[in-house]
Amino acid sequence: VASLKKALMKGESGLLTGKTAALAAADIQKVVQEMAEKSQVEIRTVRVLKAEDAEGDPYLSIPVQLSIFSTIKHLQEFLYKIMTSAKYLTVKKVAITVRRTLKGEQERVSAEITVHGFLERTEK
């Protein structure tokens, strides 16, 4: 029993912090902003979407939509950082548009990405 509790605590360490969905969304924004800076990705807009609630599930899925601008290489690095984060984050949707560039310039892309994090329900 003690080992199960320890495993559960370790597993839940990847959940978002915050008592409400809004605070959890702020946690996602902070984490992805740090990742974007390290990956040289420009986040142009952030939009918090409605929390997704599955009946009987002990966790809420908190989605945040990002509009970003970067090179393909930096976008790849950014997505990798999200998927390997200490927080349990998933990328549920990606839409990429390649921007025209002048000859010799790096190809730039804009992307709409929806990142989900997970928050333990407060009411059980």
Salt bridges, closest charged atoms under 4 A:
ASP27 OD2 - LYS87 NZ 3.57
GLU34 OE2 - LYS30 NZ 3.99
GLU42 OE2 - ARG44 NE 3.17
ASP53 OD1 - ARG121 NH2 2.12
GLU120 OE2 - LYS124 NZ 2.87
GLU123 OE2 - ARG121 NH1 3.86
